[in-house]
Amino acid sequence: MQVDHETSLIIDAVEKFGGEARLVGGCVRDSILQSDVHDIDLATNLLPDQVIKALKLHNIKAIPTGLKHGTITAVSNHRLFEITTLRHDIKSDGRHAKVEFTNNWQADASRRDFTFNALYADKHGHIYDYFGGTQDLKARRLTFIGNAEDRIKEDYLRILRAFRFHAKICVGDLSDEILNACKKHSHMIQNLSGERIRDEMFKLLECDDPVPTLKNMQKSDVLQKVIPKEVKCEILSSSLLFGTDALVKLALLLRTTEKNDRLSFGEYVSEFLRFSNKQKKKLLFLLSNNIKTELSEKEQKKYISLFGKELYCDLVKICGVEFGINVDGYISFTKIFNIPKFPLSGDDLINIGYQPGKSLGRNLELLKQYWEDSSYTLTKEELLLYAKNLF
């Protein structure tokens, strides 16, 4: 893998202070897979206070974001780089580990979850692979470092991480060893924070084809701990959903449950996964609304204006998947249609004799409906003339 200029500056700063720094984890894994690399994480044998000194000597801003766990954030050219001192675990309670610093690279690698997440690379692109992660990547296979059950007991979030990486990288089913370990400890998911569960589930659902993984999750009784109702995972196999955000896919899954329970269940899921008010509102909208799948241009404009472009497209996709029809034309129309601004205000009506109050608002809505029914062609003057006739 190639190292860019900013990353090289940080590695050089560490080396000139007498230490060693290597890229680690996701950036190395994704580079090998020739996927887009986003965040750059580095590991070093320098202690955190030494990292800070090394960076400051080269005028690189250092922020002690996770000093307790040995993590310093370097800021170079407005980019953030996490630099973490090599560690090994002293003990773990199933979510949090007590760590001790070390200068042993393999010891640091051994505390990571999966073999392909324990890959390191130096600035020359040389890969350091202590547990066969490169081979597992080539085989698109997920393998824990060491015994799967032992690693899960150290951190129960690894149950969900296993399925997330399976959806993102792997082909074929997870091994029986992993599935059995996940099933045995699936009840511990309820002890994780809703935010962590939500993040893992969303990353999983964002994958192009999450269906095989979701079926594995059902098989091991894990999905039921997150969505405690029977859902039909196959609904997410439609090519219409490529590039669709995770919340829309979750809504589709929940729409396969009993219709009468959807809203109350949506409320439960929103609470369990610690949704923001905006996320909850969107989920409940997608659970409670439908749109017919044969729309005139006039009807399309009306729904786009009523729901907004994003929600309209999401709902069209959902109904397209459920009814098995092609909705590309509706999506394309949305892109070219710009919602016009309603030309009247309450003041305009007052100026022609209307009185302020609730009736003013009702009449304004009637006029807006009349304007929408005209496919937005009526001018302000024509609307005012119609308003005078209503008055």
C-alpha positions in Angstrom: 0.0 0.0 0.0 1.1 3.6 -0.7 1.5 6.1 2.2 0.5 9.7 1.4 2.4 12.8 2.4 0.6 13.7 5.6 0.9 10.1 6.9 4.6 10.1 6.0 5.2 13.3 8.0 3.7 11.7 11.1 5.7 8.5 10.7 8.9 10.5 10.2 8.2 12.5 13.3 7.9 9.3 15.4 11.0 7.7 13.8 13.1 10.8 14.4 12.2 10.6 18.1 13.6 7.0 18.1 10.3 5.2 17.7 8.5 3.1 15.1 5.1 3.7 13.6 3.0 1.5 11.4 -0.4 1.8 9.8 -2.8 -0.7 11.4 -6.2 -2.3 11.0 -8.9 -1.1 8.6 -6.8 1.1 6.4 -4.3 -1.8 5.7 -7.2 -4.3 5.3 -9.1 -2.0 2.9 -6.0 -1.2 0.9 -5.3 -4.9 0.3 -8.9 -5.3 -0.8 -8.5 -2.3 -3.1 -11.4 -0.6 -1.3 -11.6 3.1 -0.4 -9.5 3.9 2.6 -11.0 6.5 4.9 -9.5 6.9 8.4 -5.8 6.2 8.9 -4.9 4.6 12.3 -1.3 4.1 13.4 0.4 2.0 16.1 3.7 2.9 17.7 6.1 1.6 20.3 6.5 5.1 21.7 4.6 6.0 24.9 1.8 8.5 24.6 3.7 11.4 26.2 6.6 10.6 23.8 4.2 10.7 20.8 3.0 14.2 21.9 6.6 15.4 22.2 7.6 13.9 18.8 4.7 15.5 17.0 5.2 18.9 18.6 8.9 18.9 17.6 7.6 18.8 14.0 4.8 21.4 14.5 2.1 18.7 14.3 -0.9 19.3 16.6 -1.4 16.6 19.1 -4.7 16.0 21.0 -4.7 13.5 24.0 -8.1 12.1 23.0 -7.7 8.7 24.6 -4.7 9.1 26.9 -5.9 6.4 29.3 -5.8 3.8 26.5 -2.7 5.3 24.8 -4.3 7.1 21.9 -3.2 10.5 20.6 -4.9 12.3 17.7 -2.6 14.0 15.3 -3.9 16.8 13.1 -2.1 17.4 9.9 -3.5 19.5 7.0 -7.0 19.3 8.6 -6.9 15.5 8.7 -7.1 13.4 11.8 -4.8 10.5 12.5 -5.2 8.3 15.6 -1.8 7.0 17.0 -2.0 4.4 19.7 0.8 2.9 21.8 1.2 -0.9 21.5 -0.9 -2.6 24.2 -1.8 -5.9 25.6 -4.8 -6.7 27.8 -4.5 -7.4 31.5 -8.2 -8.3 32.0 -11.6 -7.7 30.3 -15.1 -7.6 31.6 -16.9 -8.3 28.3 -16.8 -4.7 27.1 -14.0 -2.8 28.6 -10.4 -4.0 28.8 -7.7 -3.0 31.3 -4.5 -2.6 29.2 -0.8 -2.3 29.7 1.6 -0.7 27.2 4.2 -2.9 25.5 6.8 -2.7 22.8 5.8 -6.1 21.4 4.1 -5.8 18.0 2.7 -9.4 18.0 1.3 -8.9 21.5 -0.6 -5.8 20.3 -1.8 -7.8 17.3 -3.0 -10.7 19.5 -5.5 -8.4 21.3 -7.3 -7.5 18.1 -10.5 -9.4 17.0 -10.1 -10.9 13.5 -6.9 -11.9 11.6 -7.5 -9.3 8.9 -7.9 -6.5 11.4 -4.4 -7.3 12.9 -2.4 -6.3 9.8 0.3 -3.6 10.0 2.1 -1.8 7.2 5.2 0.4 7.3 5.7 3.6 5.2 7.3 1.5 2.5 4.2 -0.6 2.1 5.7 -3.8 3.8 2.9 -5.8 5.4 3.3 -7.4 8.9 0.9 -10.3 9.3 1.2 -12.3 12.5 -1.9 -14.5 12.2 -2.6 -15.2 8.5 -4.9 -12.2 8.0 -3.7 -11.8 4.4 -4.7 -15.3 3.5 -8.1 -14.9 5.1 -8.7 -11.8 3.1 -7.8 -13.6 -0.1 -10.2 -16.4 0.8 -12.8 -13.8 2.0 -13.0 -15.7 5.3 -13.6 -14.4 8.8 -11.3 -15.9 11.5 -10.9 -14.9 15.1 -7.4 -14.6 16.5 -7.4 -17.5 18.8 -10.5 -19.2 20.2 -13.7 -17.5 19.0 -15.6 -18.0 22.2 -12.8 -16.6 24.4 -12.5 -13.5 22.2 -16.2 -12.9 22.3 -16.2 -13.2 26.1 -13.6 -10.4 26.2 -15.9 -8.1 24.3 -19.5 -9.1 23.4 -19.7 -6.4 20.7 -17.5 -8.8 18.7 -20.6 -10.8 18.1 -22.1 -8.0 16.0 -18.7 -7.0 14.5 -18.3 -10.6 13.3 -21.6 -10.4 11.3 -20.8 -6.9 10.1 -17.4 -7.9 8.7 -19.0 -11.0 7.3 -21.4 -8.9 5.3 -18.8 -6.5 4.2 -16.0 -8.8 3.2 -16.8 -12.5 3.3 -18.4 -15.2 1.0 -20.1 -18.3 2.3 -21.4 -18.9 5.8 -19.6 -18.2 9.0 -18.0 -21.3 10.6 -20.0 -23.4 13.0 -17.5 -22.5 15.7 -18.2 -18.8 15.3 -22.0 -19.3 14.9 -22.2 -21.5 18.0 -20.2 -19.1 20.1 -22.3 -16.2 18.9 -25.5 -18.1 19.7 -24.2 -19.2 23.1 -23.6 -15.6 24.2 -26.2 -13.8 22.2 -28.1 -12.9 25.4 -25.2 -10.6 26.3 -26.1 -8.2 23.5 -28.7 -6.6 25.8 -25.8 -5.4 28.0 -24.2 -3.4 25.2 -25.1 0.3 24.6 -27.8 1.0 22.1 -25.5 3.3 20.2 -22.9 0.6 19.7 -25.6 -1.9 18.5 -27.1 0.7 16.2 -23.7 1.6 14.6 -22.9 -2.1 13.9 -26.3 -2.8 12.5 -26.2 0.2 10.3 -22.8 -0.6 8.9 -24.1 -4.2 8.2 -27.2 -3.0 6.5 -25.3 -0.5 4.3 -23.6 -3.5 2.6 -24.8 -4.3 -0.9 -26.1 -7.7 0.0 -26.7 -8.1 3.8 -29.3 -11.0 3.3 -26.9 -14.0 3.8 -25.4 -12.4 6.9 -28.9 -11.6 8.3 -29.9 -15.2 7.8 -26.8 -16.3 9.7 -27.8 -13.9 12.5 -31.2 -15.5 12.6 -29.7 -18.9 12.6 -27.6 -18.1 15.7 -30.4 -16.2 17.5 -28.5 -12.9 17.3 -30.9 -10.9 15.1 -33.8 -11.7 17.4 -31.9 -9.9 20.2 -31.8 -6.7 18.1 -35.2 -7.1 16.3 -37.3 -9.3 18.6 -39.9 -10.2 16.0 -39.8 -12.5 13.0 -38.7 -10.6 9.9 -38.3 -11.7 6.3 -34.6 -11.0 5.4 -35.1 -11.8 1.7 -36.9 -8.4 1.3 -33.5 -6.8 1.2 -32.2 -8.7 -1.8 -33.6 -6.3 -4.3 -31.2 -4.4 -6.5 -33.4 -1.3 -6.0 -31.7 -1.0 -2.6 -28.1 -0.6 -3.8 -26.8 2.6 -2.3 -29.9 3.0 0.0 -29.2 4.1 3.5 -29.5 1.7 6.4 -32.5 3.2 8.0 -34.6 2.6 4.9 -33.5 -1.0 4.8 -34.4 -1.4 8.5 -37.8 0.1 7.8 -38.3 -2.5 5.0 -37.4 -5.3 7.4 -39.8 -4.0 10.0 -42.6 -3.7 7.4 -42.5 -7.5 7.1 -43.9 -7.8 10.6 -47.6 -7.7 11.5 -49.1 -4.4 10.1 -51.0 -3.6 13.3 -47.8 -3.8 15.4 -45.5 -1.9 13.2 -45.7 1.6 14.7 -45.4 0.4 18.3 -42.5 -1.9 17.3 -40.9 1.0 15.5 -41.1 3.0 18.7 -39.4 0.1 20.6 -36.6 -0.3 18.0 -36.0 3.5 18.0 -35.7 3.4 21.8 -33.5 0.3 21.9 -31.1 1.6 19.2 -31.1 5.1 20.7 -32.2 6.8 17.6 -32.1 10.6 17.3 -35.5 12.3 17.1 -34.8 12.8 13.3 -34.1 9.1 12.8 -37.1 8.0 14.8 -39.4 10.4 12.9 -38.1 9.0 9.6 -38.5 5.4 10.6 -42.1 5.9 11.9 -42.9 7.7 8.7 -41.6 4.9 6.5 -43.5 2.4 8.6 -46.9 4.2 8.5 -47.1 5.5 5.0 -47.6 3.9 1.6 -47.7 5.2 -1.9 -49.4 3.7 -4.9 -47.1 2.4 -7.6 -48.8 4.0 -10.6 -48.5 7.7 -10.3 -49.3 10.4 -12.8 -46.8 13.3 -13.2 -49.3 15.5 -11.3 -49.4 13.0 -8.4 -45.7 12.7 -8.3 -45.3 16.4 -8.0 -47.9 16.4 -5.2 -46.1 13.7 -3.2 -42.7 15.2 -3.7 -44.0 18.5 -2.4 -45.8 16.9 0.5 -43.0 14.6 1.7 -39.8 16.2 0.3 -37.5 14.6 -2.2 -35.6 12.3 0.2 -38.6 10.8 2.0 -40.6 10.5 -1.3 -37.7 8.5 -2.9 -37.3 6.3 0.1 -41.0 5.5 0.2 -41.1 4.9 -3.6 -38.2 2.4 -3.2 -39.9 0.6 -0.3 -43.1 0.2 -2.2 -41.3 -0.7 -5.4 -39.5 -3.5 -3.6 -42.7 -4.7 -1.9 -44.6 -4.8 -5.1 -41.7 -5.9 -7.3 -41.9 -3.1 -9.8 -39.3 -0.8 -11.4 -39.4 2.7 -10.0 -36.3 4.1 -11.7 -38.6 6.5 -13.7 -40.0 8.0 -10.5 -36.6 8.4 -8.9 -35.3 10.1 -12.1 -38.3 12.5 -12.2 -37.6 13.5 -8.6 -34.0 14.5 -9.5 -35.2 16.9 -12.2 -38.3 18.3 -10.5 -37.7 21.3 -8.3 -40.4 22.0 -5.8 -41.7 25.6 -6.4 -42.4 28.0 -3.6 -46.1 28.6 -2.8 -46.6 32.2 -4.0 -49.1 33.3 -1.3 -48.7 34.2 2.3 -51.2 35.0 5.1 -50.4 38.7 4.6 -51.6 38.5 1.0 -55.0 37.2 2.1 -55.3 39.9 4.8 -54.5 42.6 2.2 -57.7 41.5 0.3 -59.9 41.4 3.3 -59.4 38.2 5.2 -59.3 38.3 9.0 -56.3 36.9 11.0 -57.1 33.6 12.8 -57.6 29.9 12.3 -59.9 30.4 9.3 -57.1 32.3 7.5 -54.8 29.3 7.9 -57.5 26.9 6.7 -58.1 29.0 3.6 -54.4 29.3 2.9 -54.2 25.5 2.9 -57.2 25.3 0.5 -55.5 27.7 -1.8 -52.3 25.7 -1.6 -54.2 22.5 -2.5 -55.8 24.3 -5.4 -52.3 25.4 -6.6 -50.9 21.9 -6.3 -53.9 20.5 -8.2 -53.0 22.8 -11.0 -49.5 21.2 -11.1 -48.1 24.5 -9.7 -49.1 26.5 -12.8 -51.4 29.1 -11.2 -49.8 32.5 -10.7 -50.1 34.6 -7.6 -52.6 36.9 -9.3 -54.8 33.9 -10.4 -54.7 32.5 -6.8 -55.7 35.9 -5.3 -58.6 36.1 -7.8 -59.7 32.6 -6.6 -59.3 33.7 -3.0 -61.6 36.7 -3.5 -64.3 34.3 -4.8 -63.8 32.2 -1.6 -64.1 35.2 0.6 
